[in-house]
């Protein structure tokens, strides 16, 4: 997931969820090993969706931390530029 741009992760997760749902619907239409096969495929799509969602959450956390660090740096720079009051 690290090679996927953060902006693509929500769409990718949504598509994986759609594919999972479609596989589960197919599993309901069949019996025996065919149904089990579709359920196996559905679990694979579910795992990929969860990974994409986790990568999206991590990306959002990283962005929030970057903004916080940037804000902290700007505050420190402003404090250094502010003249100190004379005693």
N, C-alpha and C positions, 0 to 999 in steps of 0.2 A: 504493500500500500504506500510505501514511502515515495514511489515514483509518480504517484497520482497527484495532480494539483489539488490543493485543499478545496478549491471551488467546485471540483468535479465529484467530491466524495458524497455529498448528499444525494445527487442524482444517481450515482452508482449504487448507493445503498438502497434507494427507492426501487431501482430496476431489479436488484437482487431479490428484494422482497416480493416484487411482482412475479418473478420466476419461481420463487419458493411457493407462492400461492398457487400458481398454475400447476406445478408438479404435485402439490397436495390434492388439487382438484382431480387430476388424472389418477392419482392413487385411489381416490374414492370411487372412480368409475371401473376399476379393475379388481381382480381377485388374485390372491396367492402371490407368487413371486413377482409378477408384473407390478402389483400394488407395492410390494416391498421395494422394488427397484425405484419406483417413483418417489417413495418416501426417503430412500437413500439420497436421491438427487435433491429432494427438497431440503434435507438436512445440510447438504453441501452448500446450497444457495443461502440457507440461513446462516451458516458459518461465515460465508463471504460478506453477507449483509452486516453481521455483527462486527466483523473486522473493519469494514468501511465506516461504520458508525463510531467505533472506537478511535479510528484514525482521525475522523472528523472532530471528535471531542478533544483529542490530544492536540490537534491543530488549533482549535479554538482556545485551549488553555495556553498554548505557546504564544498565540497572538495577544492574549490578555496579559501575560507576563511581560511580553515585549513592550506593550503600551505602558504598563506600570513602570518598567525600568526607564523608558524614555521620559515619562512624566517626572520620575524621581531625579533623573539627570538634569532636566530643565529647571526643576526647583533648586537643585544644588547650584547650578550655574547662575541663576537669578540671585541667589543668596550671596554668592561670591561677588557679583557685580554691584550689589546694593551697598552704598556707602554706610560705614558704621557711624553711629551717632558719636559726637565728641563728648568726652566727660566733662 
